[in-house]
Amino acid sequence: MADMTPNKNPMPVQDPEVRAHNFEEVALGYSEETAMKEAMRCLDCKNMPCVSGCPVNIHIPQFIAKVREGDFEGAYEIISMSSSLPAVCGRVCPQENQCEKKCVRGIKGESVGIGRLERFVADWHNAHSEKEITPPEYNGHKVAVVGSGPSGLACAGDLAKKGYKVTVFEALHTAGGVLVYGIPEFRLPKSIVAKEVETLKKYNVDIETNVIIGKTLTIDELFDMGYEAVFIGSGAGLPNFMGIPGESLKGVYSANEFLTRSNLMKAYKNGSDTPIMSGGKVAVVGGGNVAMDAARTALRLGAEKVYIVYRRSMEELPARKEEVEHAQEEGIIFKILTNPVEILGYNNPDDPRDEKNGFVTGMKCVEMELGEPDERGRRRPVEKQGSEFTMDIDTVIMSIGTSPNPLIKNTTKGLEVNNRGGIVVSEDGLTSREGVYAGGDAVTGAATVISAMGAGKTAAKAIDEAIRKKETK
């Protein structure tokens, strides 16, 4: 019989005063006992509404039933039928807006902690499983995957399990895409990503780093090398800026650069070759998960004060509820209904570092109020007349979204893109070029890890069907 306790079993976490000064993982994970207790809250609904909320359609009630029985490896096998990255998804997916949003238990209380259980199962497997992976027999076909982020890894994993020889081409020196350069260690340890990548390699997925498709090699050259299909999962790495005065000042970063230098280039370590900042007051402009990551990273790098500057109210913050709560607990200050209009700085001719641009000294802002809803139903922020004020700021981090990098588009003939730079695809991920598929942020712009994985899986299925169809002709 189900446990009808209305609330989830709490997730153990580091104390906020301690974790605000280290890069160790904040959430500590369920114990076996707690996981089984949480699994007892599942009603095992026959129509499984939670599954419809999962972009990769994990068989959620079935894996939770295995957890309830204490068969954690059996639970992992069920999850991995649908997901190539369970330890990652259990940590960073916005379950509250997807599978858990559909959970019946959420009607009169809190939903089942599906994400917490997925994380537990994946971590248990990684710590205990000694099962050897036997890759399938090579089916004689080669596929290239551009980008080793979640969409690329999901596509590569699904194809490799069908016997394809898959090569993943990654522009950076470490595989994982946004999982390694964009998400901080305290939210997603890089050892977790490395473990997931190593698992894919055991299925004979080759990963070539430091290869920039569109520069080192082109899409056309990949076909010349014998690849029968190409999947583009290159993400959305082109940062957006506001276009306000002062954005060229020293001390203004995109969240992409800021997080990459911390996460991938280890700027948080003493004596780093790529330092970012030292103390001072930091303003992060934006309200999504990336903004929370940047703000919490700045705090851990020694900022005196860190502000989230967001032009709407707390209710409209797009970031995950858990990430907002963690940021508040750690002392991040939320300046809501506030919009920057100019970044202030100075020029010092006696400072040899100051050859062209000055350094940030403040940020001029205006207060906002919410007006009529926009096309997405969110109330549109409107400037309050005469509300201008100045914030004392030393560093500004712009976290207002990203767009797909135009390099592949500009070096690939016949590849259609939309007015936002996203690659245009059909429902199965096929682009306007025969044999070329795409998915994830390269198509949609910045979105979630799990939606990118879903796109990778969809494309993998379409690639397999197209190649098999050619075989039968």
C-alpha positions as CSV (number, residue, x, y, z in Angstrom):
1,M,0.0,0.0,0.0
2,A,1.3,3.5,-0.9
3,D,2.6,5.8,1.8
4,M,0.3,8.8,1.8
5,T,2.7,11.2,3.5
6,P,2.0,14.5,1.7
7,N,5.5,15.8,1.5
8,K,8.7,14.4,-0.2
9,N,11.4,13.0,2.0
10,P,13.9,15.9,2.4
11,M,17.1,15.9,0.4
12,P,20.1,16.2,2.7
13,V,22.3,19.2,1.8
14,Q,25.4,21.0,2.9
15,D,24.9,23.8,5.4
16,P,24.5,27.0,3.5
17,E,27.2,28.9,5.4
18,V,29.6,26.1,4.7
19,R,28.7,25.4,1.0
20,A,28.8,29.1,0.1
21,H,32.6,28.8,0.4
22,N,33.3,25.5,-1.4
23,F,32.6,23.9,-4.8
24,E,31.5,20.5,-3.4
25,E,28.1,19.2,-4.3
26,V,25.3,20.9,-2.4
27,A,22.7,18.1,-2.4
28,L,24.1,15.0,-0.8
29,G,21.6,12.4,-2.1
30,Y,19.2,9.9,-0.6
31,S,20.3,6.9,1.5
32,E,18.9,3.4,0.5
33,E,16.4,3.7,3.4
34,T,15.2,7.1,2.4
35,A,15.0,6.2,-1.3
36,M,12.8,3.1,-0.5
37,K,10.7,5.3,1.7
38,E,10.2,7.9,-1.0
39,A,9.4,5.1,-3.5
40,M,6.5,4.0,-1.3
41,R,4.8,7.3,-2.0
42,C,4.2,6.3,-5.7
43,L,0.6,5.3,-6.4
44,D,1.8,3.2,-9.5
45,C,-0.9,4.8,-11.6
46,K,-2.1,2.7,-14.5
47,N,-2.2,5.6,-17.0
48,M,1.3,6.8,-15.8
49,P,0.8,10.6,-16.3
50,C,4.4,11.2,-15.1
51,V,5.8,9.3,-18.2
52,S,4.0,11.8,-20.6
53,G,5.9,14.6,-18.8
54,C,9.3,13.1,-19.5
55,P,10.9,14.1,-22.8
56,V,12.7,10.7,-23.1
57,N,9.7,8.7,-21.7
58,I,11.5,6.9,-18.9
59,H,9.2,4.1,-17.5
60,I,8.9,5.9,-14.2
61,P,6.4,3.8,-12.2
62,Q,8.4,0.6,-13.1
63,F,11.7,1.9,-12.0
64,I,10.2,3.3,-8.8
65,A,8.6,-0.1,-8.1
66,K,12.1,-1.7,-8.3
67,V,13.4,0.9,-5.8
68,R,10.5,0.1,-3.5
69,E,11.6,-3.6,-3.6
70,G,15.2,-2.7,-3.0
71,D,16.3,-3.9,-6.5
72,F,18.3,-0.8,-7.3
73,E,20.2,-2.4,-10.2
74,G,16.9,-3.5,-11.7
75,A,15.7,0.1,-11.4
76,Y,18.8,1.3,-13.2
77,E,18.3,-1.1,-16.1
78,I,14.8,0.3,-16.6
79,I,16.0,3.9,-16.6
80,S,18.8,3.2,-19.0
81,M,16.4,1.7,-21.5
82,S,15.4,5.4,-22.1
83,S,18.1,7.6,-20.8
84,S,21.9,7.6,-21.5
85,L,22.6,10.1,-18.7
86,P,20.6,9.2,-15.6
87,A,23.1,10.5,-13.0
88,V,23.1,13.8,-14.9
89,C,19.3,14.1,-15.4
90,G,18.6,13.2,-11.8
91,R,20.6,16.3,-10.8
92,V,19.8,19.0,-13.3
93,C,16.5,18.3,-15.0
94,P,13.6,20.6,-14.1
95,Q,11.4,17.7,-12.9
96,E,9.0,20.1,-11.2
97,N,8.0,21.3,-14.7
98,Q,8.0,17.9,-16.4
99,C,7.5,14.4,-14.9
100,E,6.7,15.6,-11.3
101,K,4.3,18.2,-12.6
102,K,2.2,15.4,-14.0
103,C,2.4,13.3,-10.8
104,V,-1.0,12.7,-9.2
105,R,0.5,13.1,-5.7
106,G,1.1,16.7,-6.5
107,I,-2.7,17.5,-6.5
108,K,-3.0,17.4,-2.7
109,G,0.6,17.6,-1.6
110,E,4.1,17.3,-3.1
111,S,4.8,15.0,-6.1
112,V,6.9,11.9,-5.7
113,G,10.6,12.9,-5.8
114,I,11.2,11.3,-9.2
115,G,14.4,13.2,-9.9
116,R,15.8,12.4,-6.5
117,L,15.1,8.7,-7.0
118,E,16.6,8.7,-10.5
119,R,19.8,10.3,-9.0
120,F,19.9,7.8,-6.2
121,V,19.5,4.8,-8.6
122,A,22.3,6.1,-11.0
123,D,24.7,6.8,-8.1
124,W,24.0,3.4,-6.6
125,H,24.7,1.7,-9.9
126,N,27.9,3.7,-10.4
127,A,29.1,2.8,-6.9
128,H,28.2,-0.9,-6.9
129,S,27.7,-2.3,-10.3
130,E,30.5,-4.6,-11.7
131,K,28.6,-5.6,-14.8
132,E,30.7,-5.6,-17.9
133,I,29.3,-3.8,-21.0
134,T,29.4,-5.9,-24.1
135,P,29.0,-3.6,-27.2
136,P,26.8,-5.0,-30.0
137,E,28.2,-6.3,-33.2
138,Y,29.2,-3.6,-35.7
139,N,26.4,-3.2,-38.3
140,G,28.7,-1.8,-41.0
141,H,27.5,1.8,-40.8
142,K,29.2,5.0,-39.6
143,V,27.5,8.1,-38.2
144,A,29.1,11.4,-37.1
145,V,27.8,13.4,-34.2
146,V,28.8,17.1,-33.8
147,G,29.0,18.2,-30.2
148,S,29.3,16.1,-27.0
149,G,26.6,17.8,-25.0
150,P,23.4,16.1,-23.9
151,S,21.8,15.8,-27.4
152,G,24.9,14.5,-29.0
153,L,25.6,12.0,-26.3
154,A,22.0,10.7,-26.3
155,C,22.1,10.3,-30.1
156,A,25.5,8.6,-30.0
157,G,24.4,6.3,-27.2
158,D,21.3,5.1,-28.9
159,L,23.0,4.5,-32.3
160,A,26.0,2.7,-30.7
161,K,23.6,0.3,-28.9
162,K,22.2,-0.6,-32.3
163,G,25.7,-1.4,-33.7
164,Y,26.6,1.8,-35.4
165,K,30.2,3.1,-35.4
166,V,29.7,6.6,-33.9
167,T,32.3,9.3,-33.7
168,V,31.5,12.4,-31.6
169,F,33.4,15.5,-32.6
170,E,33.9,18.0,-29.7
171,A,35.3,21.5,-30.1
172,L,36.7,21.8,-26.6
173,H,39.3,19.7,-24.9
174,T,36.9,17.8,-22.7
175,A,33.8,15.9,-23.6
176,G,30.4,16.8,-22.1
177,G,29.5,20.1,-23.7
178,V,27.3,22.3,-21.5
179,L,27.4,19.7,-18.8
180,V,31.1,20.4,-18.2
181,Y,31.5,24.1,-19.2
182,G,28.1,25.4,-18.2
183,I,27.0,23.7,-15.0
184,P,29.0,24.3,-11.8
185,E,30.7,21.5,-9.9
186,F,28.6,22.1,-6.8
187,R,25.5,21.3,-8.9
188,L,26.9,18.6,-11.2
189,P,30.3,17.1,-10.3
190,K,32.4,16.7,-13.4
191,S,33.3,13.1,-12.3
192,I,29.6,12.2,-12.9
193,V,29.8,13.5,-16.4
194,A,33.1,11.7,-17.0
195,K,31.6,8.5,-15.8
196,E,28.6,8.8,-18.2
197,V,31.0,9.5,-21.1
198,E,33.2,6.5,-20.2
199,T,30.1,4.3,-20.2
200,L,29.3,5.4,-23.8
201,K,32.9,4.7,-24.8
202,K,32.4,1.1,-23.7
203,Y,29.7,0.9,-26.4
204,N,32.5,1.8,-28.9
205,V,31.6,5.5,-29.2
206,D,34.7,7.4,-30.3
207,I,35.1,10.9,-29.0
208,E,37.5,13.3,-30.8
209,T,38.1,16.6,-28.9
210,N,39.6,19.8,-30.2
211,V,37.8,19.4,-33.5
212,I,35.7,22.5,-34.6
213,I,33.2,21.4,-37.2
214,G,33.0,24.3,-39.7
215,K,36.7,25.0,-39.2
216,T,38.8,21.9,-38.6
217,L,36.4,19.8,-40.7
218,T,33.2,20.7,-42.6
219,I,29.9,18.7,-42.7
220,D,30.7,17.9,-46.4
221,E,34.1,16.6,-45.4
222,L,32.5,14.3,-42.8
223,F,30.4,12.7,-45.6
224,D,33.6,12.4,-47.7
225,M,35.1,10.4,-44.8
226,G,32.5,7.7,-45.1
227,Y,29.9,8.9,-42.5
228,E,26.4,8.1,-43.8
229,A,24.6,10.6,-41.6
230,V,25.6,13.6,-39.4
231,F,23.8,14.7,-36.3
232,I,24.4,18.4,-35.3
233,G,24.2,18.8,-31.5
234,S,26.5,21.8,-31.2
235,G,24.4,23.7,-28.7
236,A,23.8,27.4,-28.3
237,G,27.1,28.9,-27.3
238,L,26.7,32.5,-28.7
239,P,25.9,34.7,-25.7
240,N,23.3,37.5,-25.9
241,F,23.9,41.0,-24.6
242,M,21.5,43.9,-23.8
243,G,23.1,46.4,-26.2
244,I,23.4,49.0,-23.4
245,P,26.3,51.5,-22.9
246,G,29.3,50.1,-21.0
247,E,29.0,46.4,-22.0
248,S,32.6,46.6,-23.4
249,L,34.1,47.6,-20.0
250,K,36.5,45.3,-18.2
251,G,34.7,43.3,-15.6
252,V,31.7,42.6,-17.9
253,Y,31.3,38.9,-18.7
254,S,28.8,36.8,-20.5
255,A,27.6,34.0,-18.2
256,N,29.0,31.5,-20.8
257,E,32.5,32.9,-20.5
258,F,32.3,33.3,-16.7
259,L,31.1,29.8,-16.1
260,T,33.5,28.2,-18.7
261,R,36.5,29.8,-17.1
262,S,35.4,28.6,-13.7
263,N,34.0,25.1,-14.6
264,L,36.3,24.0,-17.4
265,M,39.4,26.1,-16.8
266,K,39.3,25.8,-13.0
267,A,39.5,29.5,-12.3
268,Y,38.2,28.8,-8.8
269,K,41.5,27.1,-7.8
270,N,44.3,29.1,-6.2
271,G,47.0,30.1,-8.7
272,S,44.7,29.5,-11.7
273,D,46.1,30.7,-15.1
274,T,42.6,32.0,-16.0
275,P,41.4,34.1,-12.9
276,I,38.0,35.7,-13.3
277,M,37.5,38.1,-10.4
278,S,38.6,38.7,-6.8
279,G,36.1,40.0,-4.3
280,G,33.9,43.0,-4.9
281,K,30.2,43.4,-5.7
282,V,28.8,41.3,-8.5
283,A,25.5,41.8,-10.5
284,V,24.1,38.9,-12.5
285,V,21.6,40.1,-15.0
286,G,18.9,37.5,-15.7
287,G,16.7,35.0,-13.8
288,G,17.2,31.6,-15.3
289,N,19.2,28.6,-14.0
290,V,22.4,29.9,-15.7
291,A,22.0,33.1,-13.8
292,M,21.7,31.2,-10.5
293,D,24.8,29.2,-11.4
294,A,26.8,32.3,-12.2
295,A,25.7,34.1,-9.0
296,R,26.4,31.2,-6.8
297,T,29.8,30.7,-8.5
298,A,30.7,34.3,-8.0
299,L,29.9,34.0,-4.3
300,R,32.2,31.0,-4.0
301,L,34.9,32.9,-5.8
302,G,35.0,35.4,-3.0
303,A,32.5,38.1,-4.0
304,E,31.6,40.5,-1.1
305,K,28.0,40.7,-2.4
306,V,26.1,39.1,-5.2
307,Y,22.9,40.4,-6.8
308,I,20.5,38.8,-9.1
309,V,19.1,41.7,-11.2
310,Y,15.8,40.6,-12.8
311,R,13.2,42.8,-14.6
312,R,10.2,40.7,-13.5
313,S,9.0,39.5,-10.1
314,M,10.0,36.4,-8.1
315,E,6.9,34.6,-9.4
316,E,8.2,34.9,-13.0
317,L,11.7,33.7,-12.3
318,P,12.3,30.9,-14.9
319,A,15.0,29.2,-12.7
320,R,14.2,26.0,-10.9
321,K,12.6,26.5,-7.5
322,E,15.3,24.5,-5.8
323,E,18.1,26.6,-7.3
324,V,16.4,29.8,-6.3
325,E,15.9,28.5,-2.7
326,H,19.6,27.4,-2.5
327,A,20.7,30.8,-3.8
328,Q,18.6,32.6,-1.2
329,E,19.9,30.4,1.6
330,E,23.5,31.2,0.5
331,G,22.9,34.9,0.7
332,I,22.4,35.9,-2.9
333,I,20.4,39.2,-3.0
334,F,17.5,39.4,-5.4
335,K,16.9,42.8,-7.0
336,I,13.6,42.1,-8.7
337,L,11.6,44.4,-11.0
338,T,14.9,46.0,-11.9
339,N,16.4,46.6,-15.3
340,P,20.0,47.8,-16.2
341,V,20.2,50.7,-18.6
342,E,23.9,51.5,-18.5
343,I,27.1,50.0,-17.0
344,L,29.4,52.7,-15.5
345,G,33.2,52.7,-15.6
346,Y,36.2,54.9,-15.6
347,N,39.4,55.4,-17.7
348,N,42.7,55.7,-15.9
349,P,45.5,56.8,-18.2
350,D,48.1,55.9,-15.5
351,D,46.9,52.3,-15.4
352,P,48.8,50.3,-18.1
353,R,46.0,47.7,-18.2
354,D,43.6,50.4,-19.3
355,E,44.5,50.8,-22.9
356,K,41.0,50.9,-24.5
357,N,38.3,50.4,-22.0
358,G,37.8,51.2,-18.4
359,F,36.7,49.1,-15.4
360,V,33.3,48.6,-14.1
361,T,32.4,51.0,-11.2
362,G,28.6,50.7,-11.1
363,M,25.4,50.0,-12.9
364,K,22.6,52.4,-13.7
365,C,19.2,50.8,-13.4
366,V,15.5,51.6,-13.5
367,E,12.6,50.1,-11.5
368,M,10.0,48.1,-13.4
369,E,6.4,47.2,-12.9
370,L,4.3,44.5,-14.5
371,G,1.9,45.5,-17.3
372,E,-0.2,43.4,-19.7
373,P,0.7,39.8,-20.6
374,D,3.1,39.2,-23.5
375,E,2.7,36.6,-26.3
376,R,3.8,33.9,-23.9
377,G,1.3,34.9,-21.2
378,R,3.9,36.6,-18.9
379,R,3.1,40.1,-17.7
380,R,5.3,42.5,-19.6
381,P,7.7,44.6,-17.5
382,V,7.3,48.4,-18.0
383,E,9.7,51.0,-16.8
384,K,8.6,53.2,-13.9
385,Q,9.1,56.9,-14.8
386,G,11.7,58.7,-12.7
387,S,12.8,55.5,-11.0
388,E,16.5,55.6,-12.1
389,F,19.1,54.6,-9.5
390,T,22.7,53.4,-9.4
391,M,24.1,50.2,-7.9
392,D,27.7,50.0,-6.6
393,I,29.1,47.2,-8.7
394,D,32.5,45.9,-9.7
395,T,31.6,42.9,-12.0
396,V,28.6,42.4,-14.3
397,I,27.6,39.0,-15.6
398,M,25.1,39.0,-18.5
399,S,22.8,35.9,-18.3
400,I,20.0,36.8,-20.7
401,G,20.2,33.8,-23.0
402,T,22.3,32.3,-25.8
403,S,21.9,31.6,-29.5
404,P,23.4,28.9,-31.8
405,N,26.8,29.7,-33.1
406,P,26.6,30.5,-36.8
407,L,29.8,28.7,-37.8
408,I,28.2,25.5,-39.0
409,K,25.4,27.4,-40.8
410,N,27.9,29.6,-42.6
411,T,30.1,26.6,-43.7
412,T,27.3,24.2,-44.8
413,K,25.5,24.8,-48.0
414,G,21.7,24.3,-48.0
415,L,21.3,24.2,-44.3
416,E,18.2,26.3,-43.4
417,V,18.0,28.3,-40.2
418,N,15.4,30.5,-38.7
419,N,15.6,34.2,-37.7
420,R,17.1,33.3,-34.3
421,G,19.9,31.2,-35.9
422,G,18.4,27.9,-35.0
423,I,18.6,25.1,-37.5
424,V,15.3,24.2,-39.0
425,V,14.3,20.6,-38.6
426,S,11.3,18.3,-39.2
427,E,9.7,16.3,-36.4
428,D,12.3,13.6,-36.6
429,G,15.2,16.0,-36.6
430,L,16.0,16.0,-40.3
431,T,17.4,19.3,-41.6
432,S,17.1,20.7,-45.2
433,R,20.2,18.7,-46.1
434,E,19.8,15.0,-46.9
435,G,21.5,12.9,-44.2
436,V,22.0,15.8,-41.9
437,Y,20.0,15.9,-38.6
438,A,20.0,18.3,-35.7
439,G,18.6,18.7,-32.2
440,G,18.9,20.3,-28.9
441,D,20.0,23.9,-28.3
442,A,21.3,24.2,-31.9
443,V,17.7,24.0,-33.0
444,T,15.7,25.5,-30.1
445,G,18.1,27.9,-28.5
446,A,19.0,27.4,-24.9
447,A,16.7,24.9,-23.3
448,T,16.9,22.0,-20.8
449,V,19.3,19.0,-20.7
450,I,16.5,16.5,-20.9
451,S,14.7,18.1,-23.9
452,A,18.1,18.1,-25.7
453,M,18.5,14.4,-24.9
454,G,15.0,13.8,-26.2
455,A,15.9,15.5,-29.5
456,G,19.0,13.4,-29.8
457,K,17.1,10.2,-29.2
458,T,14.5,11.2,-31.8
459,A,17.2,11.9,-34.4
460,A,18.9,8.6,-33.6
461,K,15.7,6.7,-34.3
462,A,15.2,8.6,-37.6
463,I,18.8,8.0,-38.7
464,D,18.6,4.3,-38.0
465,E,15.3,4.0,-40.0
466,A,16.7,6.0,-42.9
467,I,19.9,3.9,-43.2
468,R,17.9,0.6,-42.8
469,K,15.6,1.8,-45.5
470,K,18.5,2.3,-47.9
471,E,19.7,-1.2,-47.1
472,T,16.5,-2.8,-48.2
473,K,16.5,-1.0,-51.6
